[in-house]
Amino acid sequence: MAYPSYDPSQRQRELRRRLMLPARIRSDGAWSDARILNISAHGLMIQASRGTAPGTTVELTRGAHVILAKVKWREGTRAGLQVHHRLPVDDILTVSQVPGLQLTATETLKRPVTAERHERSRGRARIIEFAGVAVIAGALSIAAFVLLEHAFAAPMAKIEGALIG
């Protein structure tokens, strides 16, 4: 089997993360919605309904991040953007950077997790488990008693009839 020869002029592709994140894009002075489809340290692939020509510089916003990029290619609604500085990929992917998606709670609603609370919870769980086992055992013993009573009722009636009669 022949392997392709190594060509040092070809650079290895950067690791890209496939995703689908909402973003806003500004090109030609107008804002529109876009989706980031994949991201690497030096570029993005986006999907936007508004077309921009290759070579155009665009501004993309995701949360608090503002990314200036150059359109390298365009096919239909998809476009490849190249940035000249290294993108903080992990920061852009973090949900906490998007104010609309942040979970918020006031400090008064948060209860501290303590060992005492864990022990109380564990104790309650043991009591509930014991009660459940006791109820099941009681129901099974009553069912066994009823079955045995019916099983011995007919022969005992015959014995009683023979003794009396």
N, CA and C atoms as a LAMMPS dump frame, in Angstrom:
ITEM: TIMESTEP
0
ITEM: NUMBER OF ATOMS
495
ITEM: BOX BOUNDS ff ff ff
-5.0000000000000000e+02 5.0000000000000000e+02
-5.0000000000000000e+02 5.0000000000000000e+02
-5.0000000000000000e+02 5.0000000000000000e+02
ITEM: ATOMS id mol type element x y z
1 1 1 N 0.844 -1.173 0
2 1 2 C 0 0 0
3 1 3 C 0.89 1.236 0
4 2 1 N 0.628 2.125 -0.9
5 2 2 C 1.452 3.327 -1.014
6 2 3 C 0.839 4.449 -0.194
7 3 1 N 1.664 5.089 0.61
8 3 2 C 1.222 6.224 1.411
9 3 3 C 1.552 7.508 0.674
10 4 1 N 0.692 8.536 0.819
11 4 2 C 1.004 9.804 0.154
12 4 3 C 2.255 10.416 0.761
13 5 1 N 3.03 11.054 -0.073
14 5 2 C 4.264 11.647 0.423
15 5 3 C 3.948 12.919 1.198
16 6 1 N 4.79 13.251 2.156
17 6 2 C 4.61 14.43 2.998
18 6 3 C 5.037 15.663 2.233
19 7 1 N 4.165 16.639 2.2
20 7 2 C 4.461 17.907 1.517
21 7 3 C 4.558 18.99 2.584
22 8 1 N 5.754 19.506 2.893
23 8 2 C 5.895 20.501 3.952
24 8 3 C 5.202 21.825 3.649
25 9 1 N 4.832 22.075 2.394
26 9 2 C 4.15 23.324 2.067
27 9 3 C 2.683 23.297 2.506
28 10 1 N 2.146 22.097 2.757
29 10 2 C 0.761 21.986 3.207
30 10 3 C 0.721 21.995 4.722
31 11 1 N -0.057 22.911 5.259
32 11 2 C -0.213 22.983 6.716
33 11 3 C -1.311 22.026 7.147
34 12 1 N -1.158 21.478 8.344
35 12 2 C -2.181 20.609 8.903
36 12 3 C -3.36 21.473 9.342
37 13 1 N -4.569 20.976 9.121
38 13 2 C -5.765 21.731 9.515
39 13 3 C -5.841 21.865 11.022
40 14 1 N -6.288 23.025 11.45
41 14 2 C -6.481 23.269 12.871
42 14 3 C -7.671 22.473 13.381
43 15 1 N -7.646 22.127 14.65
44 15 2 C -8.755 21.429 15.286
45 15 3 C -9.961 22.358 15.306
46 16 1 N -11.074 21.862 14.789
47 16 2 C -12.305 22.639 14.765
48 16 3 C -13.334 21.97 15.655
49 17 1 N -14.144 22.791 16.299
50 17 2 C -15.221 22.272 17.144
51 17 3 C -16.538 22.526 16.425
52 18 1 N -17.27 21.433 16.186
53 18 2 C -18.571 21.552 15.522
54 18 3 C -19.61 21.922 16.572
55 19 1 N -20.455 22.895 16.246
56 19 2 C -21.46 23.369 17.186
57 19 3 C -22.508 24.154 16.444
58 20 1 N -23.436 24.733 17.163
59 20 2 C -24.432 25.602 16.566
60 20 3 C -24.792 26.649 17.616
61 21 1 N -24.136 27.807 17.522
62 21 2 C -24.325 28.874 18.496
63 21 3 C -24.909 30.102 17.821
64 22 1 N -25.888 30.735 18.448
65 22 2 C -26.419 31.965 17.869
66 22 3 C -25.412 33.104 18.008
67 23 1 N -25.413 33.99 17.046
68 23 2 C -24.519 35.151 17.057
69 23 3 C -25.167 36.246 16.22
70 24 1 N -24.564 37.415 16.239
71 24 2 C -25.005 38.544 15.407
72 24 3 C -23.835 38.937 14.518
73 25 1 N -24.141 39.296 13.283
74 25 2 C -23.087 39.676 12.351
75 25 3 C -23.439 41.028 11.727
76 26 1 N -22.396 41.85 11.566
77 26 2 C -22.578 43.156 10.919
78 26 3 C -21.69 43.192 9.69
79 27 1 N -22.343 43.396 8.565
80 27 2 C -21.602 43.582 7.312
81 27 3 C -22.296 44.68 6.534
82 28 1 N -21.525 45.51 5.908
83 28 2 C -22.039 46.653 5.141
84 28 3 C -22.914 47.559 6.005
85 29 1 N -22.588 47.646 7.309
86 29 2 C -23.294 48.553 8.214
87 29 3 C -24.623 48.054 8.732
88 30 1 N -25.043 46.84 8.37
89 30 2 C -26.331 46.311 8.824
90 30 3 C -26.116 45.046 9.659
91 31 1 N -26.9 44.911 10.725
92 31 2 C -26.816 43.742 11.597
93 31 3 C -27.813 42.685 11.147
94 32 1 N -27.44 41.41 11.322
95 32 2 C -28.36 40.311 11.051
96 32 3 C -27.983 39.136 11.949
97 33 1 N -28.877 38.158 12.018
98 33 2 C -28.625 36.965 12.824
99 33 3 C -27.729 36 12.07
100 34 1 N -26.959 35.252 12.829
101 34 2 C -26.077 34.236 12.249
102 34 3 C -25.958 33.083 13.228
103 35 1 N -25.422 31.984 12.752
104 35 2 C -25.114 30.828 13.608
105 35 3 C -23.67 30.449 13.357
106 36 1 N -22.942 30.212 14.451
107 36 2 C -21.576 29.708 14.338
108 36 3 C -21.69 28.193 14.233
109 37 1 N -21.199 27.612 13.133
110 37 2 C -21.307 26.17 12.902
111 37 3 C -20.063 25.416 13.332
112 38 1 N -18.89 26.045 13.198
113 38 2 C -17.677 25.468 13.767
114 38 3 C -16.711 26.593 14.07
115 39 1 N -15.766 26.297 14.959
116 39 2 C -14.847 27.336 15.4
117 39 3 C -13.489 26.712 15.652
118 40 1 N -12.455 27.464 15.323
119 40 2 C -11.078 27.084 15.639
120 40 3 C -10.385 28.329 16.167
121 41 1 N -9.13 28.216 16.483
122 41 2 C -8.406 29.345 17.058
123 41 3 C -8.231 30.492 16.063
124 42 1 N -8.304 30.213 14.754
125 42 2 C -8.075 31.275 13.765
126 42 3 C -9.202 31.46 12.769
127 43 1 N -10.352 30.844 13.012
128 43 2 C -11.44 31.023 12.065
129 43 3 C -12.743 30.414 12.528
130 44 1 N -13.798 30.71 11.764
131 44 2 C -15.139 30.228 12.054
132 44 3 C -15.846 29.895 10.76
133 45 1 N -16.797 28.984 10.844
134 45 2 C -17.72 28.791 9.742
135 45 3 C -19.076 29.219 10.277
136 46 1 N -19.747 30.101 9.547
137 46 2 C -21.033 30.608 9.999
138 46 3 C -22.1 30.336 8.963
139 47 1 N -23.34 30.469 9.41
140 47 2 C -24.483 30.414 8.511
141 47 3 C -25.249 31.705 8.747
142 48 1 N -25.427 32.485 7.708
143 48 2 C -26.129 33.762 7.81
144 48 3 C -26.97 33.962 6.563
145 49 1 N -28.158 34.488 6.746
146 49 2 C -29.048 34.687 5.601
147 49 3 C -28.579 35.832 4.713
148 50 1 N -27.875 36.768 5.317
149 50 2 C -27.393 37.929 4.572
150 50 3 C -26.037 37.597 3.947
151 51 1 N -25.928 37.709 2.655
152 51 2 C -24.697 37.36 1.958
153 51 3 C -23.633 38.44 2.019
154 52 1 N -22.399 38.003 2.204
155 52 2 C -21.263 38.93 2.156
156 52 3 C -20.24 38.353 1.193
157 53 1 N -19.634 39.2 0.433
158 53 2 C -18.679 38.754 -0.58
159 53 3 C -17.339 38.398 0.055
160 54 1 N -16.632 37.424 -0.507
161 54 2 C -15.293 37.113 -0.006
162 54 3 C -14.388 38.338 -0.07
163 55 1 N -13.584 38.503 0.959
164 55 2 C -12.703 39.656 1.055
165 55 3 C -13.268 40.757 1.925
166 56 1 N -14.563 40.69 2.24
167 56 2 C -15.214 41.693 3.074
168 56 3 C -14.859 41.474 4.534
169 57 1 N -14.678 42.545 5.28
170 57 2 C -14.453 42.447 6.725
171 57 3 C -15.793 42.567 7.428
172 58 1 N -16.052 41.649 8.359
173 58 2 C -17.311 41.631 9.097
174 58 3 C -17.034 41.678 10.592
175 59 1 N -18.055 42.042 11.348
176 59 2 C -17.985 42.062 12.807
177 59 3 C -18.998 41.038 13.311
178 60 1 N -18.531 40.073 14.104
179 60 2 C -19.382 39.021 14.638
180 60 3 C -19.404 39.166 16.153
181 61 1 N -20.583 39.131 16.757
182 61 2 C -20.675 39.213 18.218
183 61 3 C -21.323 37.947 18.755
184 62 1 N -20.746 37.458 19.819
185 62 2 C -21.271 36.29 20.543
186 62 3 C -21.124 36.62 22.016
187 63 1 N -22.229 36.918 22.693
188 63 2 C -22.158 37.326 24.085
189 63 3 C -21.39 38.627 24.186
190 64 1 N -20.376 38.653 25.037
191 64 2 C -19.567 39.863 25.205
192 64 3 C -18.401 39.903 24.224
193 65 1 N -18.242 38.874 23.391
194 65 2 C -17.108 38.795 22.473
195 65 3 C -17.433 39.471 21.147
196 66 1 N -16.528 40.3 20.696
197 66 2 C -16.638 40.953 19.393
198 66 3 C -15.469 40.45 18.551
199 67 1 N -15.784 39.872 17.403
200 67 2 C -14.769 39.255 16.554
201 67 3 C -14.767 39.964 15.204
202 68 1 N -13.632 40.526 14.84
203 68 2 C -13.456 41.106 13.501
204 68 3 C -12.813 40.041 12.628
205 69 1 N -13.427 39.779 11.478
206 69 2 C -12.926 38.705 10.623
207 69 3 C -13.101 39.063 9.159
208 70 1 N -12.362 38.345 8.343
209 70 2 C -12.419 38.54 6.896
210 70 3 C -13.105 37.316 6.29
211 71 1 N -14.053 37.561 5.376
212 71 2 C -14.749 36.471 4.699
213 71 3 C -13.787 35.862 3.684
214 72 1 N -13.45 34.571 3.875
215 72 2 C -12.519 33.893 2.96
216 72 3 C -13.268 33.189 1.829
217 73 1 N -14.434 32.626 2.128
218 73 2 C -15.219 31.944 1.105
219 73 3 C -16.699 32.026 1.464
220 74 1 N -17.544 31.782 0.496
221 74 2 C -18.99 31.8 0.708
222 74 3 C -19.633 30.797 -0.226
223 75 1 N -20.512 29.951 0.312
224 75 2 C -21.31 29 -0.475
225 75 3 C -22.731 29.054 0.046
226 76 1 N -23.619 29.644 -0.676
227 76 2 C -25.013 29.764 -0.24
228 76 3 C -25.106 30.615 1.017
229 77 1 N -25.649 30.027 2.077
230 77 2 C -25.794 30.766 3.328
231 77 3 C -24.602 30.583 4.26
232 78 1 N -23.673 29.733 3.874
233 78 2 C -22.503 29.471 4.725
234 78 3 C -21.307 30.298 4.262
235 79 1 N -20.477 30.661 5.252
236 79 2 C -19.283 31.441 4.931
237 79 3 C -18.164 31.062 5.886
238 80 1 N -16.946 31.13 5.389
239 80 2 C -15.767 30.891 6.209
240 80 3 C -15.12 32.215 6.573
241 81 1 N -14.9 32.427 7.867
242 81 2 C -14.297 33.672 8.332
243 81 3 C -12.909 33.387 8.883
244 82 1 N -11.976 34.271 8.596
245 82 2 C -10.606 34.138 9.104
246 82 3 C -10.3 35.344 9.977
247 83 1 N -9.739 35.068 11.163
248 83 2 C -9.335 36.156 12.057
249 83 3 C -7.808 36.185 12.103
250 84 1 N -7.242 37.336 12.418
251 84 2 C -5.785 37.464 12.438
252 84 3 C -5.2 37.285 13.832
253 85 1 N -6.052 37.272 14.827
254 85 2 C -5.589 37.041 16.196
255 85 3 C -6.191 35.727 16.683
256 86 1 N -5.626 35.174 17.705
257 86 2 C -6.089 33.89 18.243
258 86 3 C -7.409 34.093 18.994
259 87 1 N -8.434 33.288 18.655
260 87 2 C -9.739 33.388 19.308
261 87 3 C -9.739 32.643 20.646
262 88 1 N -10.38 33.191 21.669
263 88 2 C -10.544 32.473 22.934
264 88 3 C -11.718 31.492 22.81
265 89 1 N -11.466 30.357 22.167
266 89 2 C -12.527 29.409 21.813
267 89 3 C -13.321 28.985 23.038
268 90 1 N -12.644 28.6 24.121
269 90 2 C -13.356 28.127 25.311
270 90 3 C -14.244 29.212 25.904
271 91 1 N -13.774 30.451 25.888
272 91 2 C -14.589 31.549 26.419
273 91 3 C -15.828 31.787 25.548
274 92 1 N -15.666 31.677 24.252
275 92 2 C -16.79 31.895 23.342
276 92 3 C -17.824 30.791 23.505
277 93 1 N -17.375 29.568 23.764
278 93 2 C -18.287 28.442 23.907
279 93 3 C -18.999 28.417 25.252
280 94 1 N -18.474 29.121 26.236
281 94 2 C -19.042 29.076 27.573
282 94 3 C -20.403 29.755 27.606
283 95 1 N -21.386 29.055 28.134
284 95 2 C -22.743 29.581 28.201
285 95 3 C -22.825 30.779 29.134
286 96 1 N -21.976 30.816 30.16
287 96 2 C -22.061 31.898 31.135
288 96 3 C -21.727 33.243 30.519
289 97 1 N -21.141 33.258 29.325
290 97 2 C -20.822 34.517 28.676
291 97 3 C -22.049 35.153 28.036
292 98 1 N -23.145 34.368 27.913
293 98 2 C -24.36 34.871 27.294
294 98 3 C -25.327 35.277 28.397
295 99 1 N -25.545 36.582 28.625
296 99 2 C -26.39 37.024 29.726
297 99 3 C -27.806 36.459 29.678
298 100 1 N -28.374 36.256 28.511
299 100 2 C -29.739 35.753 28.416
300 100 3 C -29.879 34.32 28.873
301 101 1 N -28.79 33.57 28.871
302 101 2 C -28.855 32.165 29.255
303 101 3 C -28.302 31.894 30.644
304 102 1 N -27.867 32.909 31.338
305 102 2 C -27.307 32.699 32.663
306 102 3 C -28.402 32.333 33.643
307 103 1 N -28.093 31.401 34.526
308 103 2 C -29.001 31.074 35.607
309 103 3 C -28.76 32.075 36.72
310 104 1 N -29.808 32.684 37.183
311 104 2 C -29.641 33.675 38.228
312 104 3 C -30.453 33.273 39.441
313 105 1 N -29.895 33.5 40.6
314 105 2 C -30.592 33.252 41.856
315 105 3 C -30.01 34.19 42.885
316 106 1 N -30.861 34.685 43.724
317 106 2 C -30.362 35.568 44.763
318 106 3 C -29.739 34.727 45.863
319 107 1 N -28.913 35.342 46.626
320 107 2 C -28.233 34.624 47.707
321 107 3 C -29.212 34.097 48.744
322 108 1 N -30.356 34.751 48.906
323 108 2 C -31.317 34.293 49.904
324 108 3 C -31.963 32.978 49.497
325 109 1 N -31.996 32.673 48.207
326 109 2 C -32.593 31.425 47.756
327 109 3 C -31.634 30.253 47.856
328 110 1 N -30.359 30.515 47.875
329 110 2 C -29.375 29.438 47.946
330 110 3 C -29.247 28.96 49.391
331 111 1 N -29.31 27.648 49.572
332 111 2 C -29.126 27.087 50.905
333 111 3 C -27.755 26.447 50.959
334 112 1 N -27.031 26.673 52.031
335 112 2 C -25.71 26.066 52.121
336 112 3 C -25.821 24.557 52.284
337 113 1 N -24.957 23.851 51.594
338 113 2 C -24.919 22.404 51.702
339 113 3 C -23.978 22.056 52.852
340 114 1 N -24.535 21.425 53.884
341 114 2 C -23.73 21.094 55.048
342 114 3 C -23.812 19.606 55.324
343 115 1 N -22.889 19.125 56.122
344 115 2 C -22.882 17.708 56.513
345 115 3 C -24.124 17.395 57.342
346 116 1 N -24.587 18.361 58.141
347 116 2 C -25.773 18.146 58.975
348 116 3 C -27.002 17.917 58.091
349 117 1 N -27.141 18.721 57.015
350 117 2 C -28.267 18.529 56.097
351 117 3 C -28.212 17.174 55.42
352 118 1 N -27.003 16.751 55.059
353 118 2 C -26.853 15.432 54.435
354 118 3 C -27.273 14.328 55.397
355 119 1 N -26.876 14.431 56.64
356 119 2 C -27.216 13.409 57.624
357 119 3 C -28.719 13.38 57.895
358 120 1 N -29.358 14.54 57.977
359 120 2 C -30.817 14.577 58.173
360 120 3 C -31.523 13.931 56.991
361 121 1 N -31.06 14.253 55.798
362 121 2 C -31.655 13.683 54.598
363 121 3 C -31.461 12.167 54.567
364 122 1 N -30.283 11.718 54.923
365 122 2 C -29.998 10.285 54.964
366 122 3 C -30.889 9.589 55.988
367 123 1 N -31.089 10.21 57.168
368 123 2 C -31.954 9.637 58.204
369 123 3 C -33.389 9.515 57.729
370 124 1 N -33.896 10.564 57.066
371 124 2 C -35.262 10.51 56.525
372 124 3 C -35.384 9.397 55.487
373 125 1 N -34.39 9.262 54.66
374 125 2 C -34.422 8.219 53.626
375 125 3 C -34.451 6.833 54.263
376 126 1 N -33.711 6.634 55.336
377 126 2 C -33.726 5.337 56.031
378 126 3 C -35.102 5.046 56.62
379 127 1 N -35.74 6.061 57.219
380 127 2 C -37.071 5.868 57.8
381 127 3 C -38.077 5.517 56.709
382 128 1 N -38.033 6.221 55.596
383 128 2 C -38.954 5.948 54.493
384 128 3 C -38.718 4.548 53.94
385 129 1 N -37.462 4.166 53.805
386 129 2 C -37.153 2.821 53.314
387 129 3 C -37.671 1.755 54.264
388 130 1 N -37.464 1.943 55.575
389 130 2 C -37.943 0.983 56.566
390 130 3 C -39.462 0.877 56.518
391 131 1 N -40.15 2.025 56.43
392 131 2 C -41.611 2.016 56.369
393 131 3 C -42.093 1.283 55.119
394 132 1 N -41.438 1.501 54.001
395 132 2 C -41.817 0.815 52.767
396 132 3 C -41.648 -0.686 52.873
397 133 1 N -40.532 -1.138 53.449
398 133 2 C -40.295 -2.572 53.624
399 133 3 C -41.322 -3.158 54.585
400 134 1 N -41.663 -2.429 55.653
401 134 2 C -42.649 -2.915 56.625
402 134 3 C -44.025 -3.052 55.977
403 135 1 N -44.437 -2.094 55.179
404 135 2 C -45.738 -2.161 54.5
405 135 3 C -45.779 -3.347 53.545
406 136 1 N -44.717 -3.541 52.788
407 136 2 C -44.677 -4.672 51.848
408 136 3 C -44.705 -5.994 52.596
409 137 1 N -43.93 -6.108 53.687
410 137 2 C -43.92 -7.35 54.477
411 137 3 C -45.3 -7.608 55.073
412 138 1 N -45.972 -6.588 55.572
413 138 2 C -47.323 -6.756 56.126
414 138 3 C -48.306 -7.215 55.064
415 139 1 N -48.251 -6.625 53.892
416 139 2 C -49.156 -7.008 52.808
417 139 3 C -48.908 -8.447 52.375
418 140 1 N -47.653 -8.851 52.302
419 140 2 C -47.338 -10.238 51.918
420 140 3 C -47.8 -11.233 52.978
421 141 1 N -47.649 -10.869 54.257
422 141 2 C -48.079 -11.798 55.311
423 141 3 C -49.598 -11.937 55.338
424 142 1 N -50.332 -10.855 55.106
425 142 2 C -51.794 -10.941 55.04
426 142 3 C -52.213 -11.787 53.849
427 143 1 N -51.568 -11.594 52.717
428 143 2 C -51.89 -12.389 51.523
429 143 3 C -51.606 -13.866 51.769
430 144 1 N -50.497 -14.189 52.432
431 144 2 C -50.174 -15.585 52.736
432 144 3 C -51.209 -16.183 53.682
433 145 1 N -51.645 -15.423 54.677
434 145 2 C -52.653 -15.906 55.623
435 145 3 C -53.96 -16.214 54.913
436 146 1 N -54.403 -15.314 54.029
437 146 2 C -55.657 -15.525 53.301
438 146 3 C -55.547 -16.756 52.408
439 147 1 N -54.424 -16.939 51.738
440 147 2 C -54.242 -18.114 50.875
441 147 3 C -54.27 -19.412 51.687
442 148 1 N -53.584 -19.432 52.828
443 148 2 C -53.565 -20.631 53.671
444 148 3 C -54.949 -20.921 54.25
445 149 1 N -55.674 -19.858 54.631
446 149 2 C -57.015 -20.05 55.179
447 149 3 C -57.919 -20.703 54.141
448 150 1 N -57.875 -20.23 52.893
449 150 2 C -58.695 -20.834 51.835
450 150 3 C -58.233 -22.247 51.509
451 151 1 N -56.939 -22.492 51.574
452 151 2 C -56.416 -23.822 51.26
453 151 3 C -56.854 -24.849 52.306
454 152 1 N -56.91 -24.455 53.594
455 152 2 C -57.282 -25.399 54.656
456 152 3 C -58.771 -25.381 54.971
457 153 1 N -59.546 -24.456 54.433
458 153 2 C -60.968 -24.331 54.776
459 153 3 C -61.765 -25.551 54.321
460 154 1 N -61.58 -26.01 53.115
461 154 2 C -62.364 -27.149 52.6
462 154 3 C -62.042 -28.444 53.347
463 155 1 N -60.763 -28.81 53.544
464 155 2 C -60.498 -30.052 54.3
465 155 3 C -60.973 -29.965 55.755
466 156 1 N -60.865 -28.812 56.375
467 156 2 C -61.319 -28.674 57.76
468 156 3 C -62.835 -28.809 57.855
469 157 1 N -63.554 -28.309 56.841
470 157 2 C -65.013 -28.447 56.828
471 157 3 C -65.409 -29.915 56.734
472 158 1 N -64.687 -30.705 55.945
473 158 2 C -64.968 -32.14 55.812
474 158 3 C -64.691 -32.86 57.13
475 159 1 N -63.577 -32.502 57.792
476 159 2 C -63.227 -33.143 59.07
477 159 3 C -64.283 -32.792 60.094
478 160 1 N -64.697 -31.538 60.153
479 160 2 C -65.698 -31.095 61.11
480 160 3 C -67.029 -31.804 60.863
481 161 1 N -67.393 -31.95 59.595
482 161 2 C -68.627 -32.65 59.252
483 161 3 C -68.571 -34.122 59.65
484 162 1 N -67.421 -34.747 59.532
485 162 2 C -67.262 -36.158 59.884
486 162 3 C -67.318 -36.345 61.394
487 163 1 N -66.77 -35.382 62.131
488 163 2 C -66.759 -35.49 63.6
489 163 3 C -68.144 -35.236 64.189
490 164 1 N -68.914 -34.351 63.626
491 164 2 C -70.215 -34.007 64.148
492 164 3 C -71.251 -35.033 63.679
493 165 1 N -71.157 -35.458 62.508
494 165 2 C -72.19 -36.239 61.899
495 165 3 C -72.126 -37.675 62.048
